[in-house]
Amino acid sequence: MKPKTRVLLYGCLLFCIGKPLNAQQTTQEKFDQTISQYTKASFPLLYELLSIPNDAFYPEDIEKNVQWCEDAFEERGFNTTRIKTETAPLLLAERRHKKAKKTVLVYLQIDGQPVDSTRWFQKTPYTPTLKEKKTSGDWAILPWNAITDYDDDWRVFARAASDAKGPVAMFLTALDAAKELNIQPNYNIKVIMDFEEELGSPQLPKAVLENSEALKADMLVIFDGPRHITNRPTLTFGARGIATVQLTTYGPNVPQHSGHFGNYAPNPALRLSKLLASMKDDEGRVIINGFYDGVTIDPKTEKVLRAVPDNELQIKNRLQIAETDKVGNYYQEAIQYPSLNIRGMQSGWINEKVRTIIPGWARAEIDVRLVLESDPERLIDLITKHIKDQGYVVMNREPTKEERLANPKIATLTYEISYQSFRTDFDSEVGLWLTRALKNAFGKDPIRIRMSGGSIPISPFVTTLNVPAVTVPTVNRDNNQHSPNENLRLGNYRDGIKTMLYILDEKL
């Protein structure tokens, strides 16, 4: 859809959906009516945005997303600039306001995870589909045009519906609603759009460093992620960073018949299993010496963590687990520590392809979630040393024949440090400002979370630009992000627009 056509359709929908604002209404009533009108009017925009494939492995699709975002922000008075990188560009949109003394940088993610269409219960993941949950627990497809009379618990199913194009549509709609209400933020707005977040934003650190003046701001707001499990308004003041490790052990140079060579040729899958098991105790704690060094939970931090209204029984019920790992005594404490997670393993064949062999190799993919107190290089060194202590020669490449014959145990370890964690004080200027905005929007203080367990590529902004950052999550927690059948709850979509409108209205 061309920009002018989109604006015309958008205006027609507004005319048809809502009553004009009444000068006698209270500010709250005006806001509520405008939010209701613009939420319904924005569904074509949401549909259009979600219909554009956005897997970062396909540059031609990413280019379509870049162009769409350029049009959308320019229509709303922003100047846009492409920041070139070795792969996909970043897109910077900027809008200045009269008498503004500060600048807020907004981070938006545009790309999404790859898709396996065979596991989606609809035509394609890029055809947004409206669904209603039946009493049986199944989701029934509704006609898209029913969305203008939506129920809060209806969902839009599409890739990136929640992670994170939904928040993009919310922000654009909030900008339109703010114009209707004559809201003029008293700060300048810069928006940085990332088209490779699901790849770990590999070009971001260099791009931020080389464009620090263009990106200069007083604070950073990230519109990403799910609210607290209670679905109450939430602010998150930090996130763990991430590093990844690939670990491979070796057996015979090619798979061998298990009858001929069982009890003779060492099995790399068994060796890898024992090696991984040596890294943790039976209660899930990393037992590599020094892995948790530097992390302490003092009484002040304990109070902050305990203030989050988690229901541990509810979390276990949702995950269908009888007990938890014992890194922390409860969920919020657990995610304050670095983690060592086996995210995948492979060796030989299973299921219908199973065969009686001794595999030639075994491989584990590991992610290490990082916290501020832990140096990522140090953690990788600790893991490497631990593997050596188990009798392995550790290499960063495949071994040669001569090396295989000379060394009984060889492991290949390669790693990548994507980005560090970040953490912002609750009583920072950005923290107090956002807390006021959400309290004004919803009538009570938001849930404030010290640090989320997940990772977002924000540390380059925090460290290079020296700005505090806070995440404003809006989507439903049960959104299936990164999985088939990702979805966005429509009540969250409306509340997300409300959240962002009140942030635009809140004075700095």
C-alpha positions as CSV (number, residue, x, y, z in Angstrom):
1,M,0.0,0.0,0.0
2,K,1.4,3.4,-1.0
3,P,1.8,6.0,1.9
4,K,-0.9,8.4,0.7
5,T,-3.3,5.5,0.3
6,R,-2.5,4.3,3.8
7,V,-3.1,7.7,5.3
8,L,-6.4,8.1,3.4
9,L,-7.7,4.7,4.6
10,Y,-6.5,5.4,8.1
11,G,-8.5,8.7,8.1
12,C,-11.6,7.1,6.7
13,L,-11.5,4.4,9.4
14,L,-11.2,7.1,12.1
15,F,-14.2,8.9,10.7
16,C,-16.3,5.7,10.7
17,I,-15.3,4.3,14.1
18,G,-15.5,7.1,16.7
19,K,-17.3,10.1,17.7
20,P,-15.5,13.5,17.6
21,L,-13.9,14.7,20.8
22,N,-16.0,16.9,23.0
23,A,-14.5,20.0,24.5
24,Q,-16.4,19.3,27.8
25,Q,-14.7,16.0,28.3
26,T,-12.1,15.5,31.0
27,T,-8.5,14.9,29.9
28,Q,-8.8,11.2,30.9
29,E,-12.0,10.8,28.9
30,K,-10.4,12.4,25.9
31,F,-7.4,10.2,26.1
32,D,-9.5,7.0,26.6
33,Q,-11.8,7.8,23.6
34,T,-8.8,8.7,21.4
35,I,-7.0,5.6,22.3
36,S,-10.1,3.5,21.6
37,Q,-10.6,5.2,18.2
38,Y,-7.0,5.0,17.1
39,T,-6.5,1.4,18.3
40,K,-9.3,0.3,16.0
41,A,-8.2,2.5,13.2
42,S,-4.6,1.1,13.3
43,F,-5.5,-2.5,12.6
44,P,-4.9,-2.1,8.8
45,L,-1.4,-0.7,9.7
46,L,-0.7,-3.6,12.0
47,Y,-1.9,-6.1,9.3
48,E,0.3,-4.5,6.7
49,L,3.4,-4.4,8.8
50,L,3.1,-8.0,9.9
51,S,2.5,-9.1,6.4
52,I,6.1,-8.2,5.4
53,P,8.5,-11.2,5.8
54,N,11.3,-10.1,8.2
55,D,13.8,-13.0,8.6
56,A,17.2,-11.2,8.6
57,F,18.7,-14.1,6.6
58,Y,16.8,-12.7,3.6
59,P,18.2,-9.2,2.7
60,E,15.6,-8.6,0.0
61,D,12.8,-8.9,2.6
62,I,14.6,-6.8,5.1
63,E,14.9,-4.0,2.5
64,K,11.1,-4.0,2.2
65,N,10.9,-3.5,6.0
66,V,13.4,-0.7,5.8
67,Q,11.4,1.1,3.1
68,W,8.1,0.6,5.0
69,C,9.6,2.1,8.2
70,E,11.0,5.0,6.2
71,D,7.6,5.8,4.8
72,A,5.8,5.3,8.1
73,F,8.1,7.7,10.1
74,E,8.4,10.3,7.4
75,E,4.6,10.5,7.2
76,R,4.7,11.4,10.9
77,G,7.2,14.3,10.5
78,F,10.4,12.4,11.1
79,N,13.6,12.8,9.1
80,T,15.1,9.4,8.3
81,T,18.7,8.3,7.7
82,R,20.1,5.0,6.8
83,I,23.1,4.0,8.8
84,K,25.1,1.7,6.6
85,T,26.7,-1.4,7.9
86,E,28.4,-4.4,6.3
87,T,25.0,-6.1,6.1
88,A,21.5,-4.6,6.7
89,P,21.4,-0.9,7.6
90,L,20.1,0.6,10.8
91,L,17.4,3.2,10.3
92,L,17.5,6.5,12.3
93,A,14.4,8.6,12.4
94,E,14.5,12.0,14.2
95,R,11.8,14.6,15.0
96,R,12.6,17.8,16.9
97,H,10.1,19.7,19.0
98,K,10.0,23.4,20.0
99,K,11.6,24.3,23.3
100,A,12.9,20.8,23.8
101,K,16.0,20.6,26.1
102,K,16.5,16.9,26.1
103,T,16.5,14.0,23.6
104,V,15.0,10.6,24.1
105,L,16.4,7.8,21.9
106,V,13.8,5.0,21.2
107,Y,15.0,1.5,20.2
108,L,12.7,-0.6,18.0
109,Q,13.4,-4.1,16.6
110,I,12.0,-4.9,13.2
111,D,13.3,-8.3,12.2
112,G,11.9,-11.6,13.5
113,Q,12.9,-15.2,14.1
114,P,13.0,-17.7,11.2
115,V,9.8,-19.6,10.6
116,D,8.8,-23.3,10.1
117,S,5.5,-22.9,8.3
118,T,4.6,-26.5,8.9
119,R,4.1,-25.9,12.6
120,W,1.9,-22.8,12.3
121,F,-1.8,-23.4,12.5
122,Q,-2.7,-21.0,9.7
123,K,-2.0,-20.3,6.1
124,T,1.4,-18.7,6.6
125,P,3.2,-16.9,9.5
126,Y,3.1,-13.7,7.4
127,T,-0.7,-13.6,7.0
128,P,-1.9,-12.0,10.2
129,T,-4.7,-14.2,11.5
130,L,-7.3,-13.2,14.1
131,K,-8.2,-16.0,16.6
132,E,-10.4,-16.6,19.6
133,K,-9.7,-19.2,22.2
134,K,-12.5,-21.7,22.7
135,T,-13.4,-23.4,26.0
136,S,-11.6,-26.5,24.7
137,G,-8.3,-24.5,24.7
138,D,-8.1,-24.6,20.9
139,W,-7.8,-21.4,18.8
140,A,-10.6,-20.7,16.3
141,I,-9.9,-18.4,13.3
142,L,-12.1,-15.4,13.0
143,P,-12.6,-13.2,9.9
144,W,-10.2,-10.3,10.0
145,N,-12.9,-7.7,9.5
146,A,-14.3,-8.7,12.9
147,I,-11.4,-7.0,14.6
148,T,-13.0,-3.6,14.8
149,D,-15.3,-5.1,17.5
150,Y,-12.5,-7.0,19.2
151,D,-12.5,-8.7,22.5
152,D,-9.4,-8.0,24.7
153,D,-8.5,-11.7,24.8
154,W,-8.6,-12.2,21.0
155,R,-5.1,-12.6,19.4
156,V,-3.4,-11.7,16.2
157,F,-1.2,-14.6,15.2
158,A,1.8,-13.8,13.0
159,R,5.6,-13.9,13.1
160,A,6.9,-10.8,15.0
161,A,3.4,-10.0,16.3
162,S,4.9,-9.6,19.7
163,D,8.6,-9.7,19.1
164,A,8.7,-7.0,18.1
165,K,6.5,-5.4,15.3
166,G,3.5,-5.1,17.6
167,P,5.3,-2.5,19.6
168,V,6.3,-0.7,16.4
169,A,2.6,-0.4,15.4
170,M,1.7,0.7,18.9
171,F,4.3,3.5,18.8
172,L,3.2,4.8,15.4
173,T,-0.4,4.8,16.5
174,A,0.5,6.6,19.7
175,L,2.2,9.3,17.6
176,D,-1.0,9.7,15.6
177,A,-3.2,9.8,18.7
178,A,-0.8,12.4,20.2
179,K,-1.3,14.6,17.2
180,E,-5.1,14.3,17.5
181,L,-4.8,15.4,21.2
182,N,-2.4,18.3,20.3
183,I,0.3,16.7,22.5
184,Q,3.7,18.2,21.9
185,P,6.5,16.3,23.8
186,N,8.9,18.7,25.5
187,Y,11.8,16.5,24.3
188,N,13.2,15.6,20.9
189,I,12.7,12.1,19.7
190,K,15.2,9.9,17.9
191,V,14.2,6.4,16.9
192,I,16.8,3.7,16.0
193,M,15.5,0.7,14.2
194,D,17.4,-2.6,14.3
195,F,16.9,-5.1,11.4
196,E,19.2,-7.8,12.7
197,E,18.4,-8.2,16.4
198,E,17.5,-11.9,16.1
199,L,21.0,-12.4,14.6
200,G,22.5,-10.8,17.7
201,S,22.8,-7.4,16.1
202,P,26.4,-8.1,14.9
203,Q,26.9,-4.7,13.3
204,L,25.4,-2.6,16.1
205,P,28.5,-2.0,18.3
206,K,30.6,-0.6,15.4
207,A,27.7,1.4,14.0
208,V,27.0,3.0,17.4
209,L,30.6,3.9,17.8
210,E,30.9,5.4,14.3
211,N,27.6,7.3,14.6
212,S,27.7,8.4,18.2
213,E,27.1,12.0,17.5
214,A,24.0,11.3,15.4
215,L,22.7,8.9,18.1
216,K,23.5,11.2,21.0
217,A,20.7,11.4,23.5
218,D,20.0,11.9,27.2
219,M,18.2,8.5,27.8
220,L,17.2,5.4,25.9
221,V,13.8,3.8,26.0
222,I,13.3,0.3,24.6
223,F,9.9,-0.8,23.5
224,D,10.3,-4.5,23.6
225,G,9.4,-7.6,25.5
226,P,6.5,-9.0,27.6
227,R,5.0,-7.5,30.7
228,H,5.2,-9.2,34.0
229,I,3.3,-12.5,34.1
230,T,0.4,-10.8,35.9
231,N,0.1,-8.6,32.8
232,R,0.3,-5.4,34.9
233,P,2.2,-2.4,33.5
234,T,5.9,-3.1,33.8
235,L,9.2,-1.4,33.6
236,T,12.5,-3.3,33.3
237,F,15.7,-1.6,34.3
238,G,18.2,-4.0,32.9
239,A,18.9,-7.2,31.0
240,R,21.5,-9.9,30.9
241,G,24.0,-10.0,28.1
242,I,24.8,-13.1,26.1
243,A,27.8,-15.1,24.8
244,T,27.6,-18.3,22.8
245,V,29.9,-21.3,22.8
246,Q,30.1,-24.3,20.4
247,L,31.7,-27.3,22.0
248,T,32.7,-30.5,20.0
249,T,34.2,-33.8,21.1
250,Y,35.6,-36.5,18.8
251,G,35.5,-40.3,18.4
252,P,36.5,-42.2,15.2
253,N,37.1,-40.2,12.1
254,V,33.9,-41.4,10.6
255,P,30.9,-43.2,12.3
256,Q,31.7,-46.9,12.9
257,H,29.5,-50.0,13.3
258,S,28.7,-50.4,17.0
259,G,28.9,-54.2,16.8
260,H,32.4,-54.1,15.3
261,F,33.8,-51.3,17.4
262,G,31.6,-51.0,20.5
263,N,33.7,-51.4,23.7
264,Y,36.7,-50.4,21.6
265,A,36.3,-47.0,19.9
266,P,35.5,-44.1,22.4
267,N,32.0,-42.7,22.0
268,P,32.1,-38.8,21.6
269,A,28.4,-38.5,22.7
270,L,29.2,-40.2,26.0
271,R,32.3,-38.1,26.5
272,L,30.4,-34.9,25.7
273,S,27.6,-35.8,28.1
274,K,30.0,-36.4,30.9
275,L,31.9,-33.2,30.1
276,L,28.8,-31.1,30.2
277,A,27.5,-32.9,33.4
278,S,30.8,-32.0,35.1
279,M,30.0,-28.3,34.8
280,K,26.9,-28.4,37.0
281,D,25.7,-30.1,40.1
282,D,22.4,-32.0,40.4
283,E,20.6,-28.8,41.5
284,G,21.5,-26.9,38.4
285,R,24.3,-24.7,39.9
286,V,27.5,-24.2,37.9
287,I,30.3,-25.8,39.8
288,I,33.1,-24.3,37.6
289,N,35.3,-22.5,40.2
290,G,34.7,-18.8,40.2
291,F,31.7,-18.7,37.8
292,Y,29.5,-16.7,40.1
293,D,32.2,-14.5,41.7
294,G,31.3,-10.9,42.2
295,V,27.5,-11.3,42.3
296,T,26.0,-10.5,45.7
297,I,22.4,-9.9,46.8
298,D,22.5,-7.3,49.5
299,P,19.5,-6.4,51.6
300,K,18.6,-3.4,49.4
301,T,18.7,-5.5,46.3
302,E,16.7,-8.3,48.1
303,K,14.0,-5.8,48.8
304,V,13.8,-4.7,45.2
305,L,13.7,-8.3,44.0
306,R,11.0,-9.4,46.5
307,A,8.8,-6.4,45.5
308,V,8.1,-8.1,42.1
309,P,4.8,-10.0,42.6
310,D,5.9,-13.3,41.2
311,N,3.9,-16.4,42.0
312,E,6.4,-19.3,42.1
313,L,3.7,-21.9,42.0
314,Q,2.1,-20.3,39.0
315,I,5.5,-20.2,37.2
316,K,6.1,-23.9,37.9
317,N,2.6,-24.8,36.8
318,R,3.1,-22.8,33.5
319,L,6.4,-24.6,32.8
320,Q,5.0,-27.9,34.1
321,I,8.1,-28.5,36.3
322,A,8.1,-30.0,39.8
323,E,11.1,-28.2,41.1
324,T,13.5,-25.4,40.0
325,D,17.3,-25.2,39.8
326,K,18.8,-23.8,42.9
327,V,21.0,-21.0,41.6
328,G,18.7,-18.6,43.5
329,N,16.0,-19.1,46.0
330,Y,13.3,-17.7,43.8
331,Y,12.9,-16.5,40.1
332,Q,14.0,-12.9,40.4
333,E,17.1,-13.9,42.4
334,A,18.0,-16.6,39.9
335,I,18.3,-14.3,36.9
336,Q,20.7,-11.9,38.8
337,Y,23.4,-14.5,38.1
338,P,25.2,-15.5,35.0
339,S,23.9,-18.8,33.5
340,L,25.4,-21.6,31.5
341,N,22.7,-23.2,29.3
342,I,22.9,-26.2,26.9
343,R,20.6,-24.9,24.1
344,G,21.1,-27.9,21.8
345,M,23.0,-31.1,21.3
346,Q,23.7,-33.3,18.3
347,S,25.5,-36.6,17.6
348,G,24.6,-39.4,15.3
349,W,21.0,-40.0,14.3
350,I,17.7,-40.5,16.2
351,N,14.0,-41.4,15.6
352,E,13.3,-42.9,12.1
353,K,16.9,-42.3,11.0
354,V,18.5,-44.1,14.0
355,R,21.3,-46.5,13.2
356,T,23.7,-48.7,15.2
357,I,26.8,-46.7,15.1
358,I,29.5,-45.0,17.2
359,P,29.3,-41.4,16.1
360,G,32.3,-39.6,14.7
361,W,31.6,-36.4,16.8
362,A,29.3,-34.9,19.3
363,R,28.4,-31.2,19.6
364,A,26.8,-28.9,22.1
365,E,25.6,-25.4,21.6
366,I,25.8,-23.4,24.8
367,D,24.6,-19.9,25.7
368,V,26.1,-18.0,28.6
369,R,23.8,-15.2,30.0
370,L,26.0,-12.3,31.3
371,V,25.5,-9.9,34.2
372,L,27.4,-6.7,34.9
373,E,29.5,-8.2,37.7
374,S,30.9,-10.9,35.3
375,D,33.5,-10.3,32.6
376,P,32.5,-12.4,29.6
377,E,36.0,-13.2,28.5
378,R,36.8,-14.4,32.1
379,L,33.7,-16.7,32.0
380,I,34.8,-18.2,28.7
381,D,38.3,-18.7,30.1
382,L,36.9,-20.5,33.1
383,I,34.9,-22.8,30.9
384,T,37.9,-23.5,28.8
385,K,40.1,-24.2,31.8
386,H,37.5,-26.5,33.2
387,I,37.5,-28.6,30.0
388,K,41.3,-28.8,30.0
389,D,41.1,-29.9,33.7
390,Q,39.0,-32.9,32.5
391,G,42.0,-34.0,30.4
392,Y,41.1,-32.5,27.1
393,V,43.3,-30.7,24.6
394,V,41.2,-27.6,23.6
395,M,41.4,-26.2,20.1
396,N,39.5,-23.6,18.1
397,R,39.4,-25.7,15.0
398,E,39.0,-29.3,13.9
399,P,42.0,-31.5,14.8
400,T,44.3,-33.0,12.2
401,K,44.9,-36.8,11.9
402,E,48.2,-36.4,13.6
403,E,46.6,-34.5,16.5
404,R,43.9,-37.2,16.9
405,L,46.5,-39.9,17.1
406,A,48.7,-38.0,19.6
407,N,45.9,-36.9,22.0
408,P,43.3,-39.2,23.6
409,K,40.8,-36.4,24.3
410,I,40.3,-33.4,22.0
411,A,37.6,-30.7,22.2
412,T,37.0,-27.9,19.8
413,L,35.7,-24.7,21.4
414,T,34.6,-21.6,19.6
415,Y,32.7,-18.7,21.1
416,E,31.2,-15.3,20.4
417,I,30.4,-12.5,22.8
418,S,27.4,-10.7,21.4
419,Y,26.9,-8.0,24.1
420,Q,27.1,-7.3,27.8
421,S,24.3,-6.7,30.2
422,F,23.0,-3.3,31.3
423,R,21.3,-2.0,34.5
424,T,19.8,1.4,35.3
425,D,18.9,2.8,38.7
426,F,15.2,3.0,39.6
427,D,15.6,6.6,40.8
428,S,17.4,7.8,37.6
429,E,15.8,10.5,35.6
430,V,14.5,8.1,32.9
431,G,13.3,5.7,35.6
432,L,11.3,8.3,37.5
433,W,9.9,9.8,34.3
434,L,8.6,6.5,33.0
435,T,7.3,5.6,36.4
436,R,5.2,8.8,36.4
437,A,4.0,8.2,32.9
438,L,2.7,4.7,33.6
439,K,1.2,5.7,36.9
440,N,-0.7,8.5,35.2
441,A,-1.9,6.0,32.5
442,F,-3.0,3.2,34.7
443,G,-3.6,4.8,38.1
444,K,-0.9,2.8,40.0
445,D,2.8,2.4,40.1
446,P,4.1,-0.1,37.5
447,I,5.9,-3.3,38.5
448,R,9.6,-2.4,38.4
449,I,12.0,-5.2,37.6
450,R,15.7,-4.8,38.3
451,M,16.9,-7.0,35.4
452,S,15.2,-9.4,33.0
453,G,16.7,-12.8,32.3
454,G,16.7,-12.3,28.5
455,S,19.1,-10.3,26.4
456,I,18.7,-7.3,24.2
457,P,21.5,-5.6,22.3
458,I,21.4,-2.4,24.3
459,S,24.8,-2.3,26.0
460,P,26.6,-0.6,22.9
461,F,24.3,2.4,23.4
462,V,24.7,2.4,27.2
463,T,28.5,2.1,27.1
464,T,29.3,4.1,24.0
465,L,26.7,6.9,24.3
466,N,26.8,6.8,28.2
467,V,23.0,7.0,28.5
468,P,20.8,5.2,31.0
469,A,18.3,2.7,29.5
470,V,14.9,1.3,30.5
471,T,12.7,-1.2,28.8
472,V,9.0,-0.6,28.5
473,P,7.5,-4.0,27.8
474,T,3.9,-4.1,26.5
475,V,3.0,-7.5,25.0
476,N,1.4,-10.6,26.6
477,R,3.9,-13.0,28.2
478,D,2.3,-16.1,26.7
479,N,3.0,-14.8,23.2
480,N,5.1,-17.8,21.9
481,Q,7.9,-15.4,20.8
482,H,10.6,-17.2,18.9
483,S,8.3,-20.2,18.5
484,P,5.6,-21.2,16.0
485,N,2.2,-19.5,16.5
486,E,3.6,-16.2,17.9
487,N,0.7,-14.0,18.9
488,L,-0.3,-10.6,20.2
489,R,-3.2,-10.2,22.7
490,L,-5.4,-7.3,21.5
491,G,-6.0,-6.0,25.1
492,N,-2.2,-5.6,25.3
493,Y,-2.0,-3.9,22.0
494,R,-4.5,-1.2,23.1
495,D,-2.7,-0.9,26.5
496,G,0.6,-0.6,24.7
497,I,-0.7,2.4,22.6
498,K,-2.0,3.9,25.9
499,T,1.4,3.4,27.5
500,M,3.3,5.1,24.7
501,L,0.8,7.9,24.4
502,Y,1.2,8.8,28.1
503,I,5.0,8.6,27.7
504,L,4.7,11.1,24.8
505,D,2.6,13.4,27.1
506,E,4.8,13.1,30.2
507,K,7.1,16.1,30.7
508,L,10.8,15.7,31.2
